[in-house]
Amino acid sequence: MTEPKKPSKPRSLTYTEMMNGGQQQMDGATHQQELNLQRRKDVFERSVEHLEQSFNTEAHHIGGGTGI
């Protein structure tokens, strides 16, 4: 004998599901946006590192390396 099927109670959404509008997977466009954003972030970080290095080199030349 088979038991009668109980009506399924809808479960609560997880935080991730709420933030993604109930979706767990990114679509192609969203994934591409994430990749582009990551690339831009990497470029900006390299620029900041270069500027910091240039600033430190210039400060060293101006101060004569005395720390003043």
N, CA, C and O atoms as a GROMACS GRO file, in nm:
protein
  272
    1MET      N    1   0.081  -0.118   0.000
    1MET     CA    2   0.000   0.000   0.000
    1MET      C    3   0.086   0.126   0.000
    1MET      O    4   0.193   0.129   0.061
    2THR      N    5   0.041   0.226  -0.067
    2THR     CA    6   0.113   0.352  -0.066
    2THR      C    7   0.042   0.449   0.027
    2THR      O    8  -0.081   0.450   0.038
    3GLU      N    9   0.122   0.529   0.091
    3GLU     CA   10   0.066   0.628   0.182
    3GLU      C   11   0.020   0.749   0.102
    3GLU      O   12   0.083   0.784   0.002
    4PRO      N   13  -0.086   0.813   0.144
    4PRO     CA   14  -0.127   0.935   0.073
    4PRO      C   15  -0.020   1.042   0.089
    4PRO      O   16   0.040   1.058   0.195
    5LYS      N   17   0.002   1.115  -0.019
    5LYS     CA   18   0.106   1.219  -0.017
    5LYS      C   19   0.060   1.338   0.067
    5LYS      O   20  -0.051   1.389   0.049
    6LYS      N   21   0.146   1.380   0.158
    6LYS     CA   22   0.114   1.496   0.240
    6LYS      C   23   0.136   1.622   0.156
    6LYS      O   24   0.229   1.627   0.076
    7PRO      N   25   0.053   1.722   0.172
    7PRO     CA   26   0.077   1.846   0.098
    7PRO      C   27   0.210   1.907   0.144
    7PRO      O   28   0.235   1.921   0.263
    8SER      N   29   0.292   1.944   0.046
    8SER     CA   30   0.424   1.998   0.083
    8SER      C   31   0.409   2.143   0.129
    8SER      O   32   0.341   2.224   0.067
    9LYS      N   33   0.474   2.171   0.237
    9LYS     CA   34   0.473   2.306   0.293
    9LYS      C   35   0.588   2.383   0.231
    9LYS      O   36   0.701   2.334   0.232
   10PRO      N   37   0.564   2.501   0.176
   10PRO     CA   38   0.675   2.576   0.118
   10PRO      C   39   0.777   2.612   0.226
   10PRO      O   40   0.742   2.650   0.337
   11ARG      N   41   0.903   2.598   0.189
   11ARG     CA   42   1.009   2.629   0.285
   11ARG      C   43   1.046   2.776   0.278
   11ARG      O   44   1.016   2.845   0.181
   12SER      N   45   1.110   2.823   0.382
   12SER     CA   46   1.157   2.961   0.384
   12SER      C   47   1.275   2.976   0.289
   12SER      O   48   1.351   2.882   0.267
   13LEU      N   49   1.289   3.095   0.232
   13LEU     CA   50   1.402   3.122   0.144
   13LEU      C   51   1.527   3.145   0.227
   13LEU      O   52   1.521   3.198   0.338
   14THR      N   53   1.641   3.104   0.173
   14THR     CA   54   1.768   3.134   0.238
   14THR      C   55   1.804   3.279   0.210
   14THR      O   56   1.742   3.343   0.124
   15TYR      N   57   1.901   3.332   0.281
   15TYR     CA   58   1.945   3.470   0.260
   15TYR      C   59   1.991   3.489   0.115
   15TYR      O   60   1.957   3.588   0.051
   16THR      N   61   2.069   3.394   0.065
   16THR     CA   62   2.120   3.402  -0.072
   16THR      C   63   2.005   3.405  -0.172
   16THR      O   64   2.007   3.483  -0.267
   17GLU      N   65   1.906   3.321  -0.150
   17GLU     CA   66   1.791   3.319  -0.240
   17GLU      C   67   1.714   3.452  -0.236
   17GLU      O   68   1.667   3.500  -0.339
   18MET      N   69   1.703   3.510  -0.119
   18MET     CA   70   1.634   3.639  -0.109
   18MET      C   71   1.712   3.747  -0.183
   18MET      O   72   1.653   3.828  -0.255
   19MET      N   73   1.844   3.748  -0.167
   19MET     CA   74   1.927   3.850  -0.232
   19MET      C   75   1.932   3.830  -0.382
   19MET      O   76   1.949   3.927  -0.456
   20ASN      N   77   1.917   3.708  -0.429
   20ASN     CA   78   1.921   3.678  -0.573
   20ASN      C   79   1.782   3.666  -0.632
   20ASN      O   80   1.767   3.613  -0.742
   21GLY      N   81   1.683   3.713  -0.564
   21GLY     CA   82   1.547   3.704  -0.615
   21GLY      C   83   1.502   3.561  -0.631
   21GLY      O   84   1.422   3.531  -0.720
   22GLY      N   85   1.549   3.473  -0.547
   22GLY     CA   86   1.511   3.333  -0.553
   22GLY      C   87   1.594   3.250  -0.648
   22GLY      O   88   1.564   3.133  -0.670
   23GLN      N   89   1.700   3.309  -0.704
   23GLN     CA   90   1.786   3.237  -0.799
   23GLN      C   91   1.918   3.200  -0.733
   23GLN      O   92   1.976   3.279  -0.660
   24GLN      N   93   1.964   3.080  -0.759
   24GLN     CA   94   2.092   3.036  -0.706
   24GLN      C   95   2.203   3.054  -0.808
   24GLN      O   96   2.320   3.068  -0.771
   25GLN      N   97   2.169   3.054  -0.934
   25GLN     CA   98   2.270   3.061  -1.040
   25GLN      C   99   2.271   3.200  -1.104
   25GLN      O  100   2.166   3.264  -1.117
   26MET      N  101   2.390   3.246  -1.143
   26MET     CA  102   2.402   3.371  -1.216
   26MET      C  103   2.376   3.344  -1.363
   26MET      O  104   2.416   3.241  -1.416
   27ASP      N  105   2.310   3.438  -1.427
   27ASP     CA  106   2.296   3.424  -1.572
   27ASP      C  107   2.425   3.474  -1.638
   27ASP      O  108   2.512   3.531  -1.572
   28GLY      N  109   2.436   3.455  -1.767
   28GLY     CA  110   2.558   3.490  -1.840
   28GLY      C  111   2.592   3.637  -1.832
   28GLY      O  112   2.709   3.673  -1.816
   29ALA      N  113   2.491   3.724  -1.842
   29ALA     CA  114   2.515   3.868  -1.838
   29ALA      C  115   2.568   3.911  -1.702
   29ALA      O  116   2.660   3.992  -1.693
   30THR      N  117   2.508   3.857  -1.596
   30THR     CA  118   2.552   3.892  -1.461
   30THR      C  119   2.694   3.842  -1.438
   30THR      O  120   2.776   3.911  -1.377
   31HIS      N  121   2.723   3.722  -1.486
   31HIS     CA  122   2.858   3.667  -1.471
   31HIS      C  123   2.960   3.755  -1.544
   31HIS      O  124   3.067   3.783  -1.491
   32GLN      N  125   2.926   3.799  -1.664
   32GLN     CA  126   3.016   3.886  -1.740
   32GLN      C  127   3.038   4.019  -1.668
   32GLN      O  128   3.149   4.071  -1.666
   33GLN      N  129   2.932   4.074  -1.608
   33GLN     CA  130   2.945   4.198  -1.531
   33GLN      C  131   3.039   4.178  -1.413
   33GLN      O  132   3.121   4.264  -1.382
   34GLU      N  133   3.027   4.063  -1.346
   34GLU     CA  134   3.114   4.033  -1.232
   34GLU      C  135   3.260   4.024  -1.277
   34GLU      O  136   3.349   4.076  -1.210
   35LEU      N  137   3.284   3.959  -1.391
   35LEU     CA  138   3.420   3.947  -1.444
   35LEU      C  139   3.477   4.085  -1.480
   35LEU      O  140   3.592   4.115  -1.449
   36ASN      N  141   3.395   4.167  -1.546
   36ASN     CA  142   3.440   4.301  -1.583
   36ASN      C  143   3.471   4.385  -1.460
   36ASN      O  144   3.570   4.458  -1.456
   37LEU      N  145   3.386   4.375  -1.359
   37LEU     CA  146   3.408   4.448  -1.235
   37LEU      C  147   3.538   4.404  -1.168
   37LEU      O  148   3.614   4.487  -1.119
   38GLN      N  149   3.564   4.274  -1.167
   38GLN     CA  150   3.688   4.222  -1.107
   38GLN      C  151   3.810   4.273  -1.184
   38GLN      O  152   3.911   4.310  -1.123
   39ARG      N  153   3.802   4.274  -1.318
   39ARG     CA  154   3.914   4.325  -1.399
   39ARG      C  155   3.940   4.472  -1.368
   39ARG      O  156   4.056   4.512  -1.352
   40ARG      N  157   3.833   4.553  -1.361
   40ARG     CA  158   3.850   4.695  -1.331
   40ARG      C  159   3.912   4.714  -1.193
   40ARG      O  160   3.998   4.800  -1.175
   41LYS      N  161   3.868   4.635  -1.096
   41LYS     CA  162   3.923   4.642  -0.961
   41LYS      C  163   4.072   4.612  -0.963
   41LYS      O  164   4.150   4.680  -0.897
   42ASP      N  165   4.112   4.508  -1.037
   42ASP     CA  166   4.252   4.472  -1.046
   42ASP      C  167   4.335   4.584  -1.108
   42ASP      O  168   4.445   4.613  -1.062
   43VAL      N  169   4.281   4.648  -1.214
   43VAL     CA  170   4.353   4.758  -1.279
   43VAL      C  171   4.370   4.875  -1.182
   43VAL      O  172   4.478   4.933  -1.173
   44PHE      N  173   4.264   4.909  -1.110
   44PHE     CA  174   4.272   5.018  -1.013
   44PHE      C  175   4.372   4.988  -0.902
   44PHE      O  176   4.447   5.076  -0.861
   45GLU      N  177   4.373   4.865  -0.854
   45GLU     CA  178   4.467   4.828  -0.748
   45GLU      C  179   4.611   4.839  -0.797
   45GLU      O  180   4.698   4.886  -0.724
   46ARG      N  181   4.636   4.797  -0.922
   46ARG     CA  182   4.772   4.810  -0.977
   46ARG      C  183   4.810   4.957  -0.991
   46ARG      O  184   4.924   4.995  -0.965
   47SER      N  185   4.714   5.041  -1.032
   47SER     CA  186   4.739   5.184  -1.045
   47SER      C  187   4.774   5.245  -0.910
   47SER      O  188   4.867   5.325  -0.899
   48VAL      N  189   4.700   5.208  -0.807
   48VAL     CA  190   4.727   5.260  -0.673
   48VAL      C  191   4.865   5.216  -0.626
   48VAL      O  192   4.941   5.295  -0.570
   49GLU      N  193   4.897   5.089  -0.648
   49GLU     CA  194   5.029   5.039  -0.609
   49GLU      C  195   5.140   5.115  -0.681
   49GLU      O  196   5.243   5.148  -0.621
   50HIS      N  197   5.120   5.143  -0.810
   50HIS     CA  198   5.220   5.217  -0.887
   50HIS      C  199   5.234   5.360  -0.834
   50HIS      O  200   5.345   5.410  -0.819
   51LEU      N  201   5.121   5.424  -0.804
   51LEU     CA  202   5.126   5.560  -0.750
   51LEU      C  203   5.194   5.563  -0.613
   51LEU      O  204   5.272   5.654  -0.584
   52GLU      N  205   5.164   5.464  -0.529
   52GLU     CA  206   5.230   5.458  -0.398
   52GLU      C  207   5.379   5.440  -0.413
   52GLU      O  208   5.458   5.504  -0.343
   53GLN      N  209   5.419   5.354  -0.506
   53GLN     CA  210   5.562   5.331  -0.528
   53GLN      C  211   5.628   5.458  -0.581
   53GLN      O  212   5.738   5.493  -0.538
   54SER      N  213   5.563   5.526  -0.674
   54SER     CA  214   5.618   5.651  -0.728
   54SER      C  215   5.629   5.757  -0.620
   54SER      O  216   5.728   5.828  -0.613
   55PHE      N  217   5.526   5.768  -0.538
   55PHE     CA  218   5.527   5.865  -0.430
   55PHE      C  219   5.641   5.837  -0.332
   55PHE      O  220   5.714   5.929  -0.293
   56ASN      N  221   5.657   5.712  -0.294
   56ASN     CA  222   5.764   5.676  -0.200
   56ASN      C  223   5.901   5.701  -0.260
   56ASN      O  224   5.992   5.744  -0.189
   57THR      N  225   5.918   5.674  -0.389
   57THR     CA  226   6.047   5.699  -0.455
   57THR      C  227   6.075   5.848  -0.459
   57THR      O  228   6.186   5.891  -0.429
   58GLU      N  229   5.974   5.927  -0.497
   58GLU     CA  230   5.989   6.072  -0.505
   58GLU      C  231   6.016   6.130  -0.367
   58GLU      O  232   6.102   6.217  -0.353
   59ALA      N  233   5.946   6.084  -0.266
   59ALA     CA  234   5.967   6.133  -0.130
   59ALA      C  235   6.108   6.099  -0.083
   59ALA      O  236   6.170   6.178  -0.012
   60HIS      N  237   6.158   5.986  -0.122
   60HIS     CA  238   6.293   5.944  -0.084
   60HIS      C  239   6.396   6.037  -0.147
   60HIS      O  240   6.493   6.076  -0.083
   61HIS      N  241   6.375   6.073  -0.275
   61HIS     CA  242   6.468   6.165  -0.344
   61HIS      C  243   6.462   6.305  -0.286
   61HIS      O  244   6.566   6.369  -0.270
   62ILE      N  245   6.345   6.353  -0.254
   62ILE     CA  246   6.329   6.488  -0.200
   62ILE      C  247   6.389   6.496  -0.060
   62ILE      O  248   6.458   6.592  -0.027
   63GLY      N  249   6.362   6.398   0.023
   63GLY     CA  250   6.410   6.399   0.160
   63GLY      C  251   6.556   6.353   0.172
   63GLY      O  252   6.614   6.360   0.280
   64GLY      N  253   6.612   6.308   0.062
   64GLY     CA  254   6.750   6.262   0.068
   64GLY      C  255   6.767   6.134   0.145
   64GLY      O  256   6.877   6.098   0.185
   65GLY      N  257   6.657   6.064   0.167
   65GLY     CA  258   6.665   5.936   0.238
   65GLY      C  259   6.687   5.952   0.386
   65GLY      O  260   6.720   5.855   0.454
   66THR      N  261   6.669   6.074   0.439
   66THR     CA  262   6.690   6.095   0.582
   66THR      C  263   6.563   6.072   0.661
   66THR      O  264   6.566   6.069   0.784
   67GLY      N  265   6.452   6.055   0.592
   67GLY     CA  266   6.325   6.034   0.662
   67GLY      C  267   6.260   6.163   0.703
   67GLY      O  268   6.159   6.162   0.774
   68ILE      N  269   6.313   6.273   0.659
   68ILE     CA  270   6.257   6.404   0.692
   68ILE      C  271   6.165   6.448   0.583
   68ILE      O  272   6.107   6.556   0.590
   0.00000   0.00000   0.00000
